[in-house]
Amino acid sequence: MKGYTLEGDVIVINRESTELDLFVKHFLEVFKEYSDYLIVSISTGRTRELRM
């Protein structure tokens, strides 16, 4: 079972909020007061070990 549902354009989290969740929520509330947009860059990949 997923820990979230999508209701229209809103993601509903179906679990207890963690400290990180609460921090991000507070950060975004403060951020919205002082900025009109946010640019996010995510780099994914995996670390590889070189063996000789």
C-alpha positions in Angstrom: 0.0 0.0 0.0 1.3 3.5 -0.9 2.0 6.0 1.8 0.2 8.7 -0.2 -2.7 9.4 -2.5 -3.2 11.9 -5.2 -6.4 14.0 -5.0 -6.6 16.3 -8.0 -3.4 18.2 -7.9 -2.7 17.6 -4.2 -0.6 14.8 -2.7 -2.0 13.5 0.5 0.5 11.8 2.8 -1.1 8.8 4.7 1.4 8.5 7.5 2.8 10.4 10.6 4.8 13.5 9.7 8.5 13.2 10.4 10.8 16.0 11.7 12.0 16.4 8.1 8.4 16.7 6.8 7.7 19.4 9.3 10.9 21.2 8.6 10.2 21.2 4.8 6.6 22.4 5.4 7.9 25.3 7.6 10.7 26.1 5.1 8.2 26.4 2.2 5.8 28.6 4.2 8.7 31.0 4.9 10.0 30.7 1.4 6.7 31.7 -0.2 6.7 34.9 1.7 10.0 36.1 0.2 10.1 34.5 -3.3 7.9 33.9 -6.3 9.7 30.7 -7.5 12.1 27.9 -6.6 14.5 26.1 -8.9 15.3 22.5 -7.9 18.0 20.4 -9.4 18.2 16.7 -8.6 21.1 14.5 -9.7 20.6 10.7 -9.4 22.9 7.8 -10.0 24.8 5.3 -8.2 28.3 5.2 -6.8 30.5 2.7 -8.6 33.6 1.1 -7.2 36.6 0.7 -9.6 38.4 -2.6 -9.1 41.8 -3.3 -10.7 
